Amino acid sequence: MLCSLTLTSLICLYLRAIPRPWSTMKLWMMLLILLLHLGNAPWMTVVCVSLPAPSKVSISSLNMEHTLSFLPGPGTPPDARFTVQVLRLRKSQWRLLAACTQLTAGQKCNLTRAFKDRYEQYQARIQAFTLSQTSNWTVSEKFLPLTDTVLGPPDVSLSGCGDCLLLRLGAPIAMEFSPTYRVHVQRTRDGVQFNLSLPYKEETVITYLQPGVEYCVTVSIWSVFNKNTVSSAPHCAFTSPPPSRISYVVMLGLLAAVCALGLLLILLHFYGLQGFKVLRKCLSTTLAPEEHL
């Protein structure tokens, strides 16, 4: 093979440069040449680097769940497999990841257990291989779980309490530090909005709101150590139950009845005065002759 012959020629040149008598080092070199030639025998296989290296190696993480993804290099044969090694930078020693030694193209590698210390910095690398070929290693960027994972979204529930909202929160993961929750509140009717920064509590009351009005709330986690956060979906609720359609109908009916009654009283008053005047005039006309007699 090309790689064996090239190395053999270099060793021969090195042996010629060593003056006689031959030293122990020279004997070891001769033994190495013999082993290289035996490598050309049918029962021996010499592996040479020739496969394309994997590309676009990246580590994604959500709430301390870490995943390695990659793409096969251009021209990688379909029967190629991929193996992953991890490195804790403080120890400077690559370690084979047993769960990711026979990956196929398109598979991902779960690094959660391998990167279990959130305060340590890690790297991962991946290599393609077949029965007779390997590729170069492709190394990921450095990864620190504490700062590089994405936090959120938190669990949120919302309910009304008169002129306030009861906000219930659930942390997406167990945290060793106390995060701050940023709450965005928006009134549905006219879009008026404001923001709150709240320490973590399972229940929080948002006060000084209008009763019977709908508000929508979105929540995100904020931490000094990590700025990678995902907000919750909007959750909407009325501060108190809004008036029903039946209530509006009843109120309109009562208003119409009051107006009709008022109009009737006005008419009765007006026509009553007119009738009293007519009656008085008739009585005056009838009584006048009798008085004259």
MOJO-V263196 format. One record per pair of residues at least 24 apart in sequence whose C-alpha atoms are under 7 Angstrom apart, sorted by the first residue. I is the first residue (numbers start at 0). J is the second residue. If there is no record, write none. Layout:
BEGIN
<<I:J> <I:J>>
END
This chain:
BEGIN
<<3:35> <7:32> <46:131> <46:132> <47:132> <47:133> <48:132> <48:133> <48:134> <48:135> <49:132> <49:133> <49:134> <50:75> <50:127> <50:132> <50:133> <50:134> <51:75> <51:134> <52:126> <52:127> <52:134> <52:135> <52:136> <52:137> <53:126> <53:127> <53:137> <56:139> <57:139> <60:148> <60:149> <61:148> <61:149> <61:150> <62:148> <62:149> <62:150> <62:151> <62:171> <62:172> <63:144> <63:148> <64:111> <65:109> <65:110> <65:111> <66:107> <66:108> <66:109> <66:110> <67:107> <67:108> <67:109> <67:110> <68:107> <68:108> <70:104> <70:105> <71:104> <79:127> <79:128> <79:129> <80:127> <80:128> <80:129> <81:125> <81:126> <81:127> <81:128> <82:125> <82:126> <82:127> <83:123> <83:124> <83:125> <83:126> <84:123> <84:124> <84:125> <85:122> <85:123> <85:124> <86:121> <86:122> <86:123> <87:120> <87:121> <87:122> <88:120> <88:121> <117:143> <117:144> <117:145> <118:143> <118:144> <118:145> <119:143> <145:225> <146:224> <146:225> <148:227> <149:227> <149:228> <150:220> <150:227> <150:228> <150:229> <151:219> <151:220> <151:228> <151:229> <151:230> <152:219> <152:229> <152:230> <152:231> <153:219> <153:231> <157:234> <157:235> <157:236> <158:236> <159:236> <159:237> <159:238> <159:239> <160:238> <160:239> <161:210> <161:238> <161:239> <162:206> <162:207> <162:208> <162:209> <162:210> <162:238> <162:239> <163:204> <163:205> <163:206> <163:207> <163:208> <163:238> <164:204> <164:205> <164:206> <164:238> <165:202> <165:203> <165:204> <165:205> <166:202> <166:203> <166:204> <167:201> <167:202> <167:203> <168:200> <168:201> <168:202> <169:201> <178:220> <178:221> <178:222> <179:220> <179:221> <179:222> <180:218> <180:219> <180:220> <180:221> <181:218> <181:219> <181:220> <181:221> <182:216> <182:217> <182:218> <182:219> <183:216> <183:217> <183:218> <184:214> <184:215> <184:216> <184:217> <185:214> <185:215> <185:216> <186:213> <186:214> <186:215> <187:213> <187:214> <187:215> <210:238> <210:239> <211:237> <211:238> <211:239> <211:240> <211:241> <212:237> <212:238> <213:237> <213:238>>
END
